[in-house]
């Protein structure tokens, strides 16, 4: 259906050639934009319906008071299935600290939450296949688990901003969620409006970048320099992902175009993770709650982890 729509607009209505750079790029953009936004609306609505009783406060309460290993496991899993992005880092960080959750566990959540979510997983399966989706999720869970453990070794408590420790949020009474059919429908529509309203421009930007890469990047140059034979291709992919800003959903069309041009799997995974969890805007937001030494260590751990993941998958491939 989406391919037919792209063929109709690109080749019949506009009269572009399928062998031209512009034709290939525009076809990619129309097909991916229609497919991704259709899946995006459907998945967010369904997950919003199922998640009508979940909130950041409930996420915090699930983790509070558990043994460290269990708290870390819950934090990583909850980070993977909740829709919170880097914009939610500050209130979630403060809420976790206020609840007495160890900072190492909190950092595990902060790594997993922007990098993995169910919407991105469904899109990955639909566009790139379940194998790549499984690899991405598995790598993200491992990085979140061990990244939080490594952060704990550096005693990051000493670098948390003073105002975070001074906040006493107290216990708030939570209103009973409306679990009726109409209530869940309203919540799901609200999720669609909020999440799509927040990320649509980044998704379009990702599709546009992917389309340009798909249509104009020379196949031979990409295969030679980013095909996995050069050791520097993975750290280079991590480095160029830092100044970009998107989420796991918006970077999927870029990854699709990269893989289609012959970029190695490990290089592509490292690039996706870097954009989702190590972008400059993410770091600037986290700077509001932790000082520069902690931020530098956190960034170094993630960069090294993503590089090792990329090298590992390139070696296996």
N, C-alpha and C positions, 0 to 999 in steps of 0.2 A: 504493500500500500504506500509506504513512505518513498520507496524507490520509484514507483510509478508517478507519484506526485512530483518528485524531483526531475524525472525524465520529461514530464509534461511541461513544466515551467522552463527548465533550462534548455532543452533541445528543440521543443516544438514551439512554445510561445515566444521565447527569446531567440531561437534559431542559432544557438551556439553549438560549436562542434565538440563532440566528446573527446577529441584528441587535443583540444586547445587547453592551455593552462587555466584560462578564465572559466571555461566550461567545466573542467574537472573540479575547480575550487568551488564554484557556485553550486554545482550538483551536490558536492559533499556538504556544503552549508545547509542547503534546503532539506536534504534527506535527514541529516543529523538533528537539525533544529526541530523539525516536525516530530521525529521519533522521540527525542529526549524530552521535549515539553509534554508530549502526550503521556509518556511513562511517568514523568515527574508529577503531573497533576493526579494521575491515578494512584500512584504509590503513596504519595503524601496524604491523600484523602483516606485511603484504606488504613495506613499506619496511624493517622490521627484518630480514626474511629476506634482502633484497638488501644491507643495510648491515651484515651480521654482522661484517665485517672492518674497519669504520671506528670510530675512537676519537678523542677530543680530541688525543691524542699524534700520531696519524697526520695529522690536520688540520694540526697545527703543522708536522710534517715536510714535508708537501706544499708549504708556503709558504716554508720556510726556504731561504735561499741563492739565491732567484730574483731577476732584475732587478725593480726597483720596480714597473714597469707590469705585469709578469706576476704578481708577488706580489699586487698589489692586485686584479687580475682573479681570481686563484685565491681570494683571501680573500673577495671578494664572492660568487663562485659557491658556494664551500664554505659560507659563512654562510647562503646561501639553501637549501641541501639538507641541512643538519645540524640535529638536533633540539634544539640547545642554546638555552636561554632566558636571561633576565637572571640567573637563579640561577647560571649557569655563567660569568658575566662575570669574577669575580675569578680563579679558577684558569686560565682561558683567557688572560686578560691577562698574568698572571705567566708562563705558559708561553711566550707569544709574545715577551715581553720577554727572557726567558732564552735564547730561540733566536736573538736578534739581529734579529728582524723589525722594520722601521721602525714607529714608533708610528702614523703616518698610515695604514699598511696595517692595523694592529691595529684602529684605530677604524672602518675600513671594514667589517671583519668584525663588530665589535660592533654596528654599525648594521643590517647585513643579517640577522644571525642571529636576533634575536627578531622581526623584522618580517616575514620571509619564510620559509616552510618548505613542504615538499611536501604535508604534511597539510592546511595551510590552503589551498593552491592547489587541491587536489582538492575540498575542501569548497566553496570559492568557485565552482568550475566546476559542481558538482552543485546548488548552491542559487541562485547568482546568475548563472550563465552564464560561458562561457569569455571573453567580451569583457571583463567587469569583472575577471576573474582576470588576464587579460593586462595590463590597464591598471595594476592594483595591483602586479604583479610588476615591470613595466617602470619604474614610478615609484620603487619601492623600490630597484631596482638602481642607478638614476641617483642617488638620494639617498645611497646607501651609497658609491658611487664618489667623487662630488664632495664629500660630507661629510668623508670621510677625507682628501682632498686639502686641503681648507680647514683642517682641524685641524692638518695638518702645517705649514702656514704660520705657525702661532702658536708653534712649537717647544714642544710639550707635554711634552717630556722634563724640563724644569725643574720641572714640577708633579707628577711621579710621586712617590709616597711612597718614602722612603728604603729601607724594608725590601724593596721590590720589586727594587731594584737589587742588594741584598745577597744575595738568594736565589741559591743555586747548586744547582740541582736535579740536575745531573750526568746522565749517560746511564743510563737504566734499561733492563734487558733486558725486552723485550716477549714475553710468552708467545705461542706459536703459536696463532692462533684455530682453533677447531673448526669446520671448514667442511663436516662431514658433514650429512646430512639431519636427524638428531636434534639436532646441535649448533646448526644454524641455527634449527630449530624452538624450542629452548630460549631462544636469544637473542631471537627475535621475540616470544615470550611475555613474556620479561623486559622488552622494550621497551614492550609493551602495558601491563603492570602499572605500570612506572615512570612513563611519560608520562601515561597516563590517570589514575593515582593522583595525579599532580602537578597536573593541570589540570582535573579533572572539576568541581570546585566553581566554578571560574572560568567554565567553559563553561555550567554551569547558571545562574550569575548573569547571564551575557550573554544567555542565552535568556529569562530572567525579565524583564530590562530591556527586551529587544526586544518581548516579549509585552505588557508594560504600555504601551510606546510605541505598539505596533500597535493595542491595544484602546482606549486612553484619550486619546491625543494628538489634539487637534482638527485635522482635515485642513486647514481653511482657515488656521488660525494657522501651522501648519508650512510650508505652501506660501508664505505671505506673508513669514515671517521667515527661513526657511532654504532657500528655493527657489533661491537663487543670485543674486537681484537685489541683495541688500545686500552691500557689500564686507566688512562686519565679520563675516558669518556664518562665514567660513573661520577667521580667527584665534580667534573664539569657540569653534568646534568643537575647535581645537587646545588651547585653554586648558582646556576642561572635560574633555578627555581625560587631562590630566596627573595629577590626583589618583586616577584610576581605575587598577585593575591587572587586566590580563588578558593574553592573547597573541593572535596573529593568528587563532587558531582560535576563541577565546571571543568575539571582537568581531564575528564574521560574522553571527550572528543579529540583533545590534543594527543592523548596516549594512543587513540585509535589511528590517527594520522601518522604518528611516529612508528608504530608497529607496521603499518602498511607500507612505509618507505624503507623498512629494513633495519630500524633502530633495534638494538638488542633488548630482550625482555628485562633483564636486570637494570639496564640504563633507564628504561621507561618507568619501571616501578620506583626507582630512586627519585626520578624527576617528579612523579605523582606525589610521593610522600613529602618531598621537600616543599612543594607548593602548598599542600594541605596543612602541614604542621610546622613548617619552619620559615614561613614567609615573613618579610620585614614588618608588615602591619601586625601580625600575630605577636612578634617580639615587642613591638612598641606598646601593645595593649598589656602584655604581661609585665612590662617595666613599671606599670602603675602599682604593682603589689610586691615585686621583688627587685632588689638592687642589681646593679650591673654585674658583680661577680657571679651571682646565681644565674643570671640571664646568660652570661657567657658560657658557663659550665653546661647549662641546659641546652644551649644551641650546639655546643661542641659534641655533646653526647648524641643528639639527634643526627647531626651531620655525619658523625662517624658511623652510627647505626645504619643510616640509609645507604652510605657508601658500602658497608660490609654486605648489606642485603643485595645491593646491585651487583657487586663482584661475585657473590655466591651464586645468584641466579644466572649470571653470564657464564660462570664456570660450568654449572650444571648443563646449561643450554648448549 
